[in-house]
Amino acid sequence: MALGLRDGGCTARGCETSASGCHAHHDDPWSRGGLTDLANGRLLCPRHHRLAHDATYAMTIHADNTVSFTRRT
Ligand SMILES: [Zn+2]
């Protein structure tokens, strides 16, 4: 699938999960002030996909299209 070809696996920084073990996640434009990334979608492994939907974590999208998660304080 297209996302697998583009991302090659989980897009979380430091995560080695390959595309076959990942889910497609759609970034939420509204939560980023209307800024959208290239395809508004990325691959995340189940663990990071859960964090992406966890309201207690903030997801930061970096210029190289990787993401990192920080716990909201
Ligand atoms: Zn991951």
N, CA, C, O and the ligand as a Tripos MOL2 file, in Angstrom:
@<TRIPOS>MOLECULE
protein
  293   291    74     0     0
PROTEIN
NO_CHARGES

@<TRIPOS>ATOM
      1 N           0.8330   -1.2040    0.0000 N.3       1 MET1
      2 CA          0.0000    0.0000    0.0000 C.3       1 MET1
      3 C           0.8690    1.2560    0.0000 C.2       1 MET1
      4 O           2.0420    1.2020    0.3690 O.2       1 MET1
      5 N           0.3140    2.3460   -0.4000 N.am      2 ALA2
      6 CA          1.0930    3.5630   -0.5980 C.3       2 ALA2
      7 C           1.7980    4.0160    0.6740 C.2       2 ALA2
      8 O           2.9660    4.4040    0.6330 O.2       2 ALA2
      9 N           1.1070    3.9690    1.7860 N.am      3 LEU3
     10 CA          1.7190    4.4430    3.0190 C.3       3 LEU3
     11 C           2.9250    3.5910    3.3910 C.2       3 LEU3
     12 O           3.9240    4.1040    3.8930 O.2       3 LEU3
     13 N           2.8280    2.2980    3.1430 N.am      4 GLY4
     14 CA          3.9350    1.4100    3.4640 C.3       4 GLY4
     15 C           5.1570    1.7320    2.6370 C.2       4 GLY4
     16 O           6.2840    1.6760    3.1310 O.2       4 GLY4
     17 N           4.9380    2.0710    1.3770 N.am      5 LEU5
     18 CA          6.0470    2.4160    0.5060 C.3       5 LEU5
     19 C           6.6880    3.7230    0.9350 C.2       5 LEU5
     20 O           7.9110    3.8610    0.8910 O.2       5 LEU5
     21 N           5.8770    4.6800    1.3470 N.am      6 ARG6
     22 CA          6.4160    5.9720    1.7220 C.3       6 ARG6
     23 C           7.1430    5.9070    3.0530 C.2       6 ARG6
     24 O           8.2710    6.3850    3.1770 O.2       6 ARG6
     25 N           6.4960    5.3180    4.0440 N.am      7 ASP7
     26 CA          7.0330    5.3780    5.3970 C.3       7 ASP7
     27 C           7.9310    4.1920    5.7310 C.2       7 ASP7
     28 O           8.8670    4.3450    6.5160 O.2       7 ASP7
     29 N           7.6820    3.0440    5.1730 N.am      8 GLY8
     30 CA          8.5340    1.8850    5.3860 C.3       8 GLY8
     31 C           8.3580    1.2130    6.7350 C.2       8 GLY8
     32 O           8.9570    0.1690    6.9920 O.2       8 GLY8
     33 N           7.5610    1.7870    7.5770 N.am      9 GLY9
     34 CA          7.3470    1.2070    8.9040 C.3       9 GLY9
     35 C           6.8190    2.2740    9.8410 C.2       9 GLY9
     36 O           6.4340    3.3630    9.4140 O.2       9 GLY9
     37 N           6.8060    1.9470   11.1210 N.am     10 CYS10
     38 CA          6.3170    2.8920   12.1240 C.3      10 CYS10
     39 C           7.0840    4.2110   12.0200 C.2      10 CYS10
     40 O           8.3120    4.2170   11.9370 O.2      10 CYS10
     41 N           6.3600    5.3170   12.0270 N.am     11 THR11
     42 CA          6.9950    6.6260   11.8560 C.3      11 THR11
     43 C           7.3900    7.2660   13.1840 C.2      11 THR11
     44 O           7.8750    8.3980   13.2050 O.2      11 THR11
     45 N           7.1880    6.5530   14.2920 N.am     12 ALA12
     46 CA          7.6360    7.0880   15.5760 C.3      12 ALA12
     47 C           9.1510    7.0160   15.6610 C.2      12 ALA12
     48 O           9.7570    6.0250   15.2540 O.2      12 ALA12
     49 N           9.7520    8.0580   16.1870 N.am     13 ARG13
     50 CA         11.2050    8.1140   16.3080 C.3      13 ARG13
     51 C          11.7340    6.9550   17.1380 C.2      13 ARG13
     52 O          11.2550    6.6980   18.2430 O.2      13 ARG13
     53 N          12.7210    6.2620   16.5970 N.am     14 GLY14
     54 CA         13.3650    5.2030   17.3340 C.3      14 GLY14
     55 C          12.6350    3.8730   17.2870 C.2      14 GLY14
     56 O          13.0980    2.8920   17.8700 O.2      14 GLY14
     57 N          11.4920    3.8250   16.5950 N.am     15 CYS15
     58 CA         10.7160    2.5810   16.5290 C.3      15 CYS15
     59 C          11.1060    1.8120   15.2710 C.2      15 CYS15
     60 O          11.2150    2.3870   14.1880 O.2      15 CYS15
     61 N          11.3160    0.5010   15.4250 N.am     16 GLU16
     62 CA         11.8270   -0.3170   14.3230 C.3      16 GLU16
     63 C          10.7500   -1.1940   13.6910 C.2      16 GLU16
     64 O          11.0530   -2.0190   12.8300 O.2      16 GLU16
     65 N           9.5010   -1.0250   14.1070 N.am     17 THR17
     66 CA          8.4370   -1.8940   13.6040 C.3      17 THR17
     67 C           8.2430   -1.7040   12.1010 C.2      17 THR17
     68 O           8.0790   -0.5760   11.6360 O.2      17 THR17
     69 N           8.2610   -2.7960   11.3430 N.am     18 SER18
     70 CA          8.1340   -2.7130    9.8950 C.3      18 SER18
     71 C           6.6830   -2.4650    9.4890 C.2      18 SER18
     72 O           5.7600   -2.6150   10.2900 O.2      18 SER18
     73 N           6.5070   -2.0820    8.2260 N.am     19 ALA19
     74 CA          5.1840   -1.6950    7.7420 C.3      19 ALA19
     75 C           4.1460   -2.8000    7.9490 C.2      19 ALA19
     76 O           2.9780   -2.5110    8.2070 O.2      19 ALA19
     77 N           4.5610   -4.0500    7.8380 N.am     20 SER20
     78 CA          3.6040   -5.1520    7.9480 C.3      20 SER20
     79 C           3.0110   -5.2600    9.3480 C.2      20 SER20
     80 O           1.9550   -5.8620    9.5410 O.2      20 SER20
     81 N           3.7060   -4.6670   10.3280 N.am     21 GLY21
     82 CA          3.1990   -4.7090   11.6950 C.3      21 GLY21
     83 C           2.5180   -3.4210   12.1130 C.2      21 GLY21
     84 O           2.2410   -3.2200   13.2950 O.2      21 GLY21
     85 N           2.2450   -2.5470   11.1560 N.am     22 CYS22
     86 CA          1.7400   -1.2160   11.4760 C.3      22 CYS22
     87 C           0.2860   -1.0160   11.0590 C.2      22 CYS22
     88 O          -0.2560   -1.7390   10.2230 O.2      22 CYS22
     89 N          -0.3130   -0.0150   11.6690 N.am     23 HIS23
     90 CA         -1.6350    0.4600   11.2840 C.3      23 HIS23
     91 C          -1.4700    1.7560   10.5080 C.2      23 HIS23
     92 O          -0.4640    2.4490   10.6610 O.2      23 HIS23
     93 N          -2.4460    2.0860    9.6790 N.am     24 ALA24
     94 CA         -2.4800    3.4120    9.0500 C.3      24 ALA24
     95 C          -3.1690    4.3570   10.0180 C.2      24 ALA24
     96 O          -4.2760    4.0900   10.4850 O.2      24 ALA24
     97 N          -2.5040    5.4620   10.3120 N.am     25 HIS25
     98 CA         -3.0870    6.4610   11.2070 C.3      25 HIS25
     99 C          -3.2410    7.7640   10.4470 C.2      25 HIS25
    100 O          -2.3510    8.1720    9.7020 O.2      25 HIS25
    101 N          -4.3770    8.4100   10.6420 N.am     26 HIS26
    102 CA         -4.5930    9.7090   10.0030 C.3      26 HIS26
    103 C          -4.3850   10.8010   11.0300 C.2      26 HIS26
    104 O          -5.0420   10.8280   12.0710 O.2      26 HIS26
    105 N          -3.4690   11.6960   10.7280 N.am     27 ASP27
    106 CA         -3.2450   12.8240   11.6180 C.3      27 ASP27
    107 C          -4.5100   13.6820   11.6480 C.2      27 ASP27
    108 O          -5.2390   13.7770   10.6610 O.2      27 ASP27
    109 N          -4.7460   14.2890   12.7770 N.am     28 ASP28
    110 CA         -5.9380   15.1230   12.9170 C.3      28 ASP28
    111 C          -5.5740   16.5770   12.6600 C.2      28 ASP28
    112 O          -4.9530   17.2150   13.5100 O.2      28 ASP28
    113 N          -5.9460   17.1070   11.5140 N.am     29 PRO29
    114 CA         -5.5480   18.4830   11.1810 C.3      29 PRO29
    115 C          -6.0110   19.5010   12.2180 C.2      29 PRO29
    116 O          -5.3000   20.4570   12.5260 O.2      29 PRO29
    117 N          -7.2020   19.2840   12.7490 N.am     30 TRP30
    118 CA         -7.7560   20.2570   13.6980 C.3      30 TRP30
    119 C          -6.9330   20.3570   14.9630 C.2      30 TRP30
    120 O          -6.8910   21.4090   15.6010 O.2      30 TRP30
    121 N          -6.2720   19.2590   15.3330 N.am     31 SER31
    122 CA         -5.4850   19.2810   16.5540 C.3      31 SER31
    123 C          -4.1190   19.9200   16.3250 C.2      31 SER31
    124 O          -3.3550   20.1210   17.2690 O.2      31 SER31
    125 N          -3.8130   20.2400   15.0640 N.am     32 ARG32
    126 CA         -2.5290   20.8410   14.7460 C.3      32 ARG32
    127 C          -2.7230   22.2470   14.2050 C.2      32 ARG32
    128 O          -1.8580   22.7520   13.4900 O.2      32 ARG32
    129 N          -3.8190   22.8810   14.5230 N.am     33 GLY33
    130 CA         -4.0480   24.2460   14.0990 C.3      33 GLY33
    131 C          -4.2770   24.3790   12.5990 C.2      33 GLY33
    132 O          -4.0090   25.4310   12.0190 O.2      33 GLY33
    133 N          -4.7670   23.3250   11.9770 N.am     34 GLY34
    134 CA         -5.0920   23.3870   10.5590 C.3      34 GLY34
    135 C          -3.9380   23.0230    9.6370 C.2      34 GLY34
    136 O          -4.1100   22.9310    8.4220 O.2      34 GLY34
    137 N          -2.7630   22.8170   10.2190 N.am     35 LEU35
    138 CA         -1.6090   22.4370    9.4090 C.3      35 LEU35
    139 C          -1.7120   20.9500    9.0660 C.2      35 LEU35
    140 O          -1.9050   20.1180    9.9520 O.2      35 LEU35
    141 N          -1.5860   20.6260    7.8090 N.am     36 THR36
    142 CA         -1.6690   19.2160    7.4040 C.3      36 THR36
    143 C          -0.3310   18.7560    6.8550 C.2      36 THR36
    144 O           0.4110   19.5410    6.2660 O.2      36 THR36
    145 N          -0.0270   17.4860    7.0500 N.am     37 ASP37
    146 CA          1.2180   16.9800    6.4750 C.3      37 ASP37
    147 C           0.9530   16.4790    5.0600 C.2      37 ASP37
    148 O          -0.1560   16.6390    4.5500 O.2      37 ASP37
    149 N           1.9300   15.8880    4.4300 N.am     38 LEU38
    150 CA          1.8520   15.5540    3.0100 C.3      38 LEU38
    151 C           0.5980   14.7800    2.6380 C.2      38 LEU38
    152 O          -0.1520   15.2050    1.7580 O.2      38 LEU38
    153 N           0.3670   13.6810    3.2770 N.am     39 ALA39
    154 CA         -0.7510   12.8340    2.8950 C.3      39 ALA39
    155 C          -1.7840   12.7290    4.0050 C.2      39 ALA39
    156 O          -2.7880   12.0310    3.8630 O.2      39 ALA39
    157 N          -1.5390   13.4200    5.1070 N.am     40 ASN40
    158 CA         -2.4340   13.3560    6.2490 C.3      40 ASN40
    159 C          -2.6170   11.9210    6.7320 C.2      40 ASN40
    160 O          -3.6880   11.5480    7.2100 O.2      40 ASN40
    161 N          -1.5800   11.1350    6.6050 N.am     41 GLY41
    162 CA         -1.6470    9.7680    7.0900 C.3      41 GLY41
    163 C          -0.2450    9.2490    7.3180 C.2      41 GLY41
    164 O           0.7030    9.7120    6.6830 O.2      41 GLY41
    165 N          -0.1040    8.3010    8.2110 N.am     42 ARG42
    166 CA          1.2200    7.7450    8.4940 C.3      42 ARG42
    167 C           1.0510    6.3420    9.0400 C.2      42 ARG42
    168 O          -0.0440    5.9430    9.4370 O.2      42 ARG42
    169 N           2.1530    5.5950    9.0540 N.am     43 LEU43
    170 CA          2.1270    4.2670    9.6450 C.3      43 LEU43
    171 C           2.6000    4.3410   11.0890 C.2      43 LEU43
    172 O           3.5930    4.9930   11.4110 O.2      43 LEU43
    173 N           1.8650    3.6600   11.9380 N.am     44 LEU44
    174 CA          2.2570    3.5590   13.3440 C.3      44 LEU44
    175 C           2.0330    2.1260   13.7990 C.2      44 LEU44
    176 O           1.0410    1.4990   13.4270 O.2      44 LEU44
    177 N           2.9490    1.6110   14.6010 N.am     45 CYS45
    178 CA          2.7600    0.2780   15.1650 C.3      45 CYS45
    179 C           1.6330    0.3660   16.2030 C.2      45 CYS45
    180 O           1.2750    1.4640   16.6300 O.2      45 CYS45
    181 N           1.0820   -0.7640   16.6060 N.am     46 PRO46
    182 CA         -0.0470   -0.7270   17.5600 C.3      46 PRO46
    183 C           0.2530    0.0770   18.8230 C.2      46 PRO46
    184 O          -0.6170    0.7800   19.3360 O.2      46 PRO46
    185 N           1.4740   -0.0260   19.3180 N.am     47 ARG47
    186 CA          1.8200    0.6820   20.5470 C.3      47 ARG47
    187 C           1.7800    2.1990   20.3350 C.2      47 ARG47
    188 O           1.2140    2.9280   21.1490 O.2      47 ARG47
    189 N           2.3730    2.6610   19.2580 N.am     48 HIS48
    190 CA          2.3940    4.1020   19.0040 C.3      48 HIS48
    191 C           1.0520    4.6030   18.4970 C.2      48 HIS48
    192 O           0.6960    5.7600   18.7230 O.2      48 HIS48
    193 N           0.2980    3.7370   17.8090 N.am     49 HIS49
    194 CA         -1.0380    4.1270   17.3680 C.3      49 HIS49
    195 C          -1.9310    4.3950   18.5760 C.2      49 HIS49
    196 O          -2.7580    5.3070   18.5660 O.2      49 HIS49
    197 N          -1.7510    3.5870   19.6090 N.am     50 ARG50
    198 CA         -2.5240    3.7930   20.8210 C.3      50 ARG50
    199 C          -2.1610    5.1420   21.4530 C.2      50 ARG50
    200 O          -3.0310    5.8790   21.9190 O.2      50 ARG50
    201 N          -0.8750    5.4450   21.4590 N.am     51 LEU51
    202 CA         -0.4470    6.7330   22.0180 C.3      51 LEU51
    203 C          -1.0100    7.9060   21.2050 C.2      51 LEU51
    204 O          -1.3630    8.9480   21.7570 O.2      51 LEU51
    205 N          -1.0850    7.7120   19.8740 N.am     52 ALA52
    206 CA         -1.5850    8.7830   19.0090 C.3      52 ALA52
    207 C          -3.0280    9.1410   19.3510 C.2      52 ALA52
    208 O          -3.4620   10.2750   19.1510 O.2      52 ALA52
    209 N          -3.7660    8.1590   19.8700 N.am     53 HIS53
    210 CA         -5.1680    8.4020   20.2200 C.3      53 HIS53
    211 C          -5.3600    8.5760   21.7210 C.2      53 HIS53
    212 O          -6.4890    8.6810   22.2010 O.2      53 HIS53
    213 N          -4.2510    8.6070   22.4610 N.am     54 ASP54
    214 CA         -4.3350    8.7640   23.9080 C.3      54 ASP54
    215 C          -4.2790   10.2490   24.2420 C.2      54 ASP54
    216 O          -3.2820   10.9170   23.9660 O.2      54 ASP54
    217 N          -5.3350   10.7540   24.8290 N.am     55 ALA55
    218 CA         -5.4320   12.1940   25.1090 C.3      55 ALA55
    219 C          -4.3870   12.6520   26.1140 C.2      55 ALA55
    220 O          -4.1480   13.8530   26.2440 O.2      55 ALA55
    221 N          -3.7640   11.7310   26.8230 N.am     56 THR56
    222 CA         -2.7540   12.1370   27.7950 C.3      56 THR56
    223 C          -1.3750   12.2940   27.1530 C.2      56 THR56
    224 O          -0.4150   12.6820   27.8190 O.2      56 THR56
    225 N          -1.2820   11.9880   25.8480 N.am     57 TYR57
    226 CA         -0.0160   12.1640   25.1380 C.3      57 TYR57
    227 C          -0.1890   13.1560   23.9930 C.2      57 TYR57
    228 O          -1.2050   13.1470   23.2980 O.2      57 TYR57
    229 N           0.8070   14.0040   23.8060 N.am     58 ALA58
    230 CA          0.8380   14.9210   22.6720 C.3      58 ALA58
    231 C           1.7870   14.3610   21.6250 C.2      58 ALA58
    232 O           2.9000   13.9440   21.9450 O.2      58 ALA58
    233 N           1.3400   14.3520   20.3640 N.am     59 MET59
    234 CA          2.1730   13.8430   19.2860 C.3      59 MET59
    235 C           2.7930   15.0240   18.5360 C.2      59 MET59
    236 O           2.0840   15.9250   18.0870 O.2      59 MET59
    237 N           4.1020   15.0120   18.4080 N.am     60 THR60
    238 CA          4.8100   16.0520   17.6610 C.3      60 THR60
    239 C           5.2790   15.4690   16.3340 C.2      60 THR60
    240 O           5.9210   14.4200   16.3040 O.2      60 THR60
    241 N           4.9590   16.1490   15.2430 N.am     61 ILE61
    242 CA          5.4010   15.7070   13.9170 C.3      61 ILE61
    243 C           6.6100   16.5320   13.5100 C.2      61 ILE61
    244 O           6.5600   17.7610   13.4550 O.2      61 ILE61
    245 N           7.7020   15.8240   13.2240 N.am     62 HIS62
    246 CA          8.9550   16.4970   12.9060 C.3      62 HIS62
    247 C           9.1080   16.6890   11.4020 C.2      62 HIS62
    248 O           8.3780   16.0970   10.6080 O.2      62 HIS62
    249 N          10.0720   17.5300   11.0260 N.am     63 ALA63
    250 CA         10.2720   17.8840    9.6160 C.3      63 ALA63
    251 C          10.5980   16.6660    8.7600 C.2      63 ALA63
    252 O          10.3070   16.6610    7.5640 O.2      63 ALA63
    253 N          11.1930   15.6410    9.3470 N.am     64 ASP64
    254 CA         11.5360   14.4400    8.5840 C.3      64 ASP64
    255 C          10.4010   13.4130    8.5800 C.2      64 ASP64
    256 O          10.5910   12.2590    8.1940 O.2      64 ASP64
    257 N           9.2140   13.8590    9.0190 N.am     65 ASN65
    258 CA          7.9970   13.0410    9.0330 C.3      65 ASN65
    259 C           8.0200   11.9290   10.0710 C.2      65 ASN65
    260 O           7.1860   11.0240   10.0190 O.2      65 ASN65
    261 N           8.9560   11.9780   11.0120 N.am     66 THR66
    262 CA          8.8580   11.0950   12.1580 C.3      66 THR66
    263 C           8.0300   11.8050   13.2250 C.2      66 THR66
    264 O           7.8470   13.0210   13.1770 O.2      66 THR66
    265 N           7.5410   11.0460   14.1700 N.am     67 VAL67
    266 CA          6.7640   11.6320   15.2550 C.3      67 VAL67
    267 C           7.3540   11.2030   16.5890 C.2      67 VAL67
    268 O           8.0220   10.1740   16.6910 O.2      67 VAL67
    269 N           7.0950   12.0040   17.5990 N.am     68 SER68
    270 CA          7.4660   11.6110   18.9480 C.3      68 SER68
    271 C           6.3040   11.9500   19.8650 C.2      68 SER68
    272 O           5.4860   12.8170   19.5560 O.2      68 SER68
    273 N           6.2420   11.2670   20.9810 N.am     69 PHE69
    274 CA          5.1290   11.4260   21.9070 C.3      69 PHE69
    275 C           5.6430   11.9250   23.2460 C.2      69 PHE69
    276 O           6.6390   11.4290   23.7730 O.2      69 PHE69
    277 N           4.9580   12.8960   23.7740 N.am     70 THR70
    278 CA          5.3060   13.3970   25.1010 C.3      70 THR70
    279 C           4.0360   13.4150   25.9440 C.2      70 THR70
    280 O           2.9630   13.8070   25.4840 O.2      70 THR70
    281 N           4.1880   12.9870   27.1700 N.am     71 ARG71
    282 CA          3.0490   12.9640   28.0650 C.3      71 ARG71
    283 C           2.6710   14.3950   28.4460 C.2      71 ARG71
    284 O           3.5190   15.1840   28.8640 O.2      71 ARG71
    285 N           1.3870   14.7150   28.2960 N.am     72 ARG72
    286 CA          0.9280   16.0520   28.6650 C.3      72 ARG72
    287 C           1.0350   16.2250   30.1740 C.2      72 ARG72
    288 O           0.8120   15.2870   30.9400 O.2      72 ARG72
    289 N           1.3790   17.4420   30.5850 N.am     73 THR73
    290 CA          1.4990   17.6780   32.0180 C.3      73 THR73
    291 C           0.3660   18.5590   32.4930 C.2      73 THR73
    292 O           0.2860   18.8770   33.6790 O.2      73 THR73
    293 ZN          6.0920    2.2900   16.7910 Zn       74 ZN74
@<TRIPOS>BOND
     1     1     2 1
     2     2     3 1
     3     3     4 2
     4     3     5 am
     5     5     6 1
     6     6     7 1
     7     7     8 2
     8     7     9 am
     9     9    10 1
    10    10    11 1
    11    11    12 2
    12    11    13 am
    13    13    14 1
    14    14    15 1
    15    15    16 2
    16    15    17 am
    17    17    18 1
    18    18    19 1
    19    19    20 2
    20    19    21 am
    21    21    22 1
    22    22    23 1
    23    23    24 2
    24    23    25 am
    25    25    26 1
    26    26    27 1
    27    27    28 2
    28    27    29 am
    29    29    30 1
    30    30    31 1
    31    31    32 2
    32    31    33 am
    33    33    34 1
    34    34    35 1
    35    35    36 2
    36    35    37 am
    37    37    38 1
    38    38    39 1
    39    39    40 2
    40    39    41 am
    41    41    42 1
    42    42    43 1
    43    43    44 2
    44    43    45 am
    45    45    46 1
    46    46    47 1
    47    47    48 2
    48    47    49 am
    49    49    50 1
    50    50    51 1
    51    51    52 2
    52    51    53 am
    53    53    54 1
    54    54    55 1
    55    55    56 2
    56    55    57 am
    57    57    58 1
    58    58    59 1
    59    59    60 2
    60    59    61 am
    61    61    62 1
    62    62    63 1
    63    63    64 2
    64    63    65 am
    65    65    66 1
    66    66    67 1
    67    67    68 2
    68    67    69 am
    69    69    70 1
    70    70    71 1
    71    71    72 2
    72    71    73 am
    73    73    74 1
    74    74    75 1
    75    75    76 2
    76    75    77 am
    77    77    78 1
    78    78    79 1
    79    79    80 2
    80    79    81 am
    81    81    82 1
    82    82    83 1
    83    83    84 2
    84    83    85 am
    85    85    86 1
    86    86    87 1
    87    87    88 2
    88    87    89 am
    89    89    90 1
    90    90    91 1
    91    91    92 2
    92    91    93 am
    93    93    94 1
    94    94    95 1
    95    95    96 2
    96    95    97 am
    97    97    98 1
    98    98    99 1
    99    99   100 2
   100    99   101 am
   101   101   102 1
   102   102   103 1
   103   103   104 2
   104   103   105 am
   105   105   106 1
   106   106   107 1
   107   107   108 2
   108   107   109 am
   109   109   110 1
   110   110   111 1
   111   111   112 2
   112   111   113 am
   113   113   114 1
   114   114   115 1
   115   115   116 2
   116   115   117 am
   117   117   118 1
   118   118   119 1
   119   119   120 2
   120   119   121 am
   121   121   122 1
   122   122   123 1
   123   123   124 2
   124   123   125 am
   125   125   126 1
   126   126   127 1
   127   127   128 2
   128   127   129 am
   129   129   130 1
   130   130   131 1
   131   131   132 2
   132   131   133 am
   133   133   134 1
   134   134   135 1
   135   135   136 2
   136   135   137 am
   137   137   138 1
   138   138   139 1
   139   139   140 2
   140   139   141 am
   141   141   142 1
   142   142   143 1
   143   143   144 2
   144   143   145 am
   145   145   146 1
   146   146   147 1
   147   147   148 2
   148   147   149 am
   149   149   150 1
   150   150   151 1
   151   151   152 2
   152   151   153 am
   153   153   154 1
   154   154   155 1
   155   155   156 2
   156   155   157 am
   157   157   158 1
   158   158   159 1
   159   159   160 2
   160   159   161 am
   161   161   162 1
   162   162   163 1
   163   163   164 2
   164   163   165 am
   165   165   166 1
   166   166   167 1
   167   167   168 2
   168   167   169 am
   169   169   170 1
   170   170   171 1
   171   171   172 2
   172   171   173 am
   173   173   174 1
   174   174   175 1
   175   175   176 2
   176   175   177 am
   177   177   178 1
   178   178   179 1
   179   179   180 2
   180   179   181 am
   181   181   182 1
   182   182   183 1
   183   183   184 2
   184   183   185 am
   185   185   186 1
   186   186   187 1
   187   187   188 2
   188   187   189 am
   189   189   190 1
   190   190   191 1
   191   191   192 2
   192   191   193 am
   193   193   194 1
   194   194   195 1
   195   195   196 2
   196   195   197 am
   197   197   198 1
   198   198   199 1
   199   199   200 2
   200   199   201 am
   201   201   202 1
   202   202   203 1
   203   203   204 2
   204   203   205 am
   205   205   206 1
   206   206   207 1
   207   207   208 2
   208   207   209 am
   209   209   210 1
   210   210   211 1
   211   211   212 2
   212   211   213 am
   213   213   214 1
   214   214   215 1
   215   215   216 2
   216   215   217 am
   217   217   218 1
   218   218   219 1
   219   219   220 2
   220   219   221 am
   221   221   222 1
   222   222   223 1
   223   223   224 2
   224   223   225 am
   225   225   226 1
   226   226   227 1
   227   227   228 2
   228   227   229 am
   229   229   230 1
   230   230   231 1
   231   231   232 2
   232   231   233 am
   233   233   234 1
   234   234   235 1
   235   235   236 2
   236   235   237 am
   237   237   238 1
   238   238   239 1
   239   239   240 2
   240   239   241 am
   241   241   242 1
   242   242   243 1
   243   243   244 2
   244   243   245 am
   245   245   246 1
   246   246   247 1
   247   247   248 2
   248   247   249 am
   249   249   250 1
   250   250   251 1
   251   251   252 2
   252   251   253 am
   253   253   254 1
   254   254   255 1
   255   255   256 2
   256   255   257 am
   257   257   258 1
   258   258   259 1
   259   259   260 2
   260   259   261 am
   261   261   262 1
   262   262   263 1
   263   263   264 2
   264   263   265 am
   265   265   266 1
   266   266   267 1
   267   267   268 2
   268   267   269 am
   269   269   270 1
   270   270   271 1
   271   271   272 2
   272   271   273 am
   273   273   274 1
   274   274   275 1
   275   275   276 2
   276   275   277 am
   277   277   278 1
   278   278   279 1
   279   279   280 2
   280   279   281 am
   281   281   282 1
   282   282   283 1
   283   283   284 2
   284   283   285 am
   285   285   286 1
   286   286   287 1
   287   287   288 2
   288   287   289 am
   289   289   290 1
   290   290   291 1
   291   291   292 2
@<TRIPOS>SUBSTRUCTURE
     1 MET1         2 RESIDUE 1 A MET
     2 ALA2         6 RESIDUE 1 A ALA
     3 LEU3        10 RESIDUE 1 A LEU
     4 GLY4        14 RESIDUE 1 A GLY
     5 LEU5        18 RESIDUE 1 A LEU
     6 ARG6        22 RESIDUE 1 A ARG
     7 ASP7        26 RESIDUE 1 A ASP
     8 GLY8        30 RESIDUE 1 A GLY
     9 GLY9        34 RESIDUE 1 A GLY
    10 CYS10       38 RESIDUE 1 A CYS
    11 THR11       42 RESIDUE 1 A THR
    12 ALA12       46 RESIDUE 1 A ALA
    13 ARG13       50 RESIDUE 1 A ARG
    14 GLY14       54 RESIDUE 1 A GLY
    15 CYS15       58 RESIDUE 1 A CYS
    16 GLU16       62 RESIDUE 1 A GLU
    17 THR17       66 RESIDUE 1 A THR
    18 SER18       70 RESIDUE 1 A SER
    19 ALA19       74 RESIDUE 1 A ALA
    20 SER20       78 RESIDUE 1 A SER
    21 GLY21       82 RESIDUE 1 A GLY
    22 CYS22       86 RESIDUE 1 A CYS
    23 HIS23       90 RESIDUE 1 A HIS
    24 ALA24       94 RESIDUE 1 A ALA
    25 HIS25       98 RESIDUE 1 A HIS
    26 HIS26      102 RESIDUE 1 A HIS
    27 ASP27      106 RESIDUE 1 A ASP
    28 ASP28      110 RESIDUE 1 A ASP
    29 PRO29      114 RESIDUE 1 A PRO
    30 TRP30      118 RESIDUE 1 A TRP
    31 SER31      122 RESIDUE 1 A SER
    32 ARG32      126 RESIDUE 1 A ARG
    33 GLY33      130 RESIDUE 1 A GLY
    34 GLY34      134 RESIDUE 1 A GLY
    35 LEU35      138 RESIDUE 1 A LEU
    36 THR36      142 RESIDUE 1 A THR
    37 ASP37      146 RESIDUE 1 A ASP
    38 LEU38      150 RESIDUE 1 A LEU
    39 ALA39      154 RESIDUE 1 A ALA
    40 ASN40      158 RESIDUE 1 A ASN
    41 GLY41      162 RESIDUE 1 A GLY
    42 ARG42      166 RESIDUE 1 A ARG
    43 LEU43      170 RESIDUE 1 A LEU
    44 LEU44      174 RESIDUE 1 A LEU
    45 CYS45      178 RESIDUE 1 A CYS
    46 PRO46      182 RESIDUE 1 A PRO
    47 ARG47      186 RESIDUE 1 A ARG
    48 HIS48      190 RESIDUE 1 A HIS
    49 HIS49      194 RESIDUE 1 A HIS
    50 ARG50      198 RESIDUE 1 A ARG
    51 LEU51      202 RESIDUE 1 A LEU
    52 ALA52      206 RESIDUE 1 A ALA
    53 HIS53      210 RESIDUE 1 A HIS
    54 ASP54      214 RESIDUE 1 A ASP
    55 ALA55      218 RESIDUE 1 A ALA
    56 THR56      222 RESIDUE 1 A THR
    57 TYR57      226 RESIDUE 1 A TYR
    58 ALA58      230 RESIDUE 1 A ALA
    59 MET59      234 RESIDUE 1 A MET
    60 THR60      238 RESIDUE 1 A THR
    61 ILE61      242 RESIDUE 1 A ILE
    62 HIS62      246 RESIDUE 1 A HIS
    63 ALA63      250 RESIDUE 1 A ALA
    64 ASP64      254 RESIDUE 1 A ASP
    65 ASN65      258 RESIDUE 1 A ASN
    66 THR66      262 RESIDUE 1 A THR
    67 VAL67      266 RESIDUE 1 A VAL
    68 SER68      270 RESIDUE 1 A SER
    69 PHE69      274 RESIDUE 1 A PHE
    70 THR70      278 RESIDUE 1 A THR
    71 ARG71      282 RESIDUE 1 A ARG
    72 ARG72      286 RESIDUE 1 A ARG
    73 THR73      290 RESIDUE 1 A THR
    74 ZN74       293 GROUP 0 **** ****
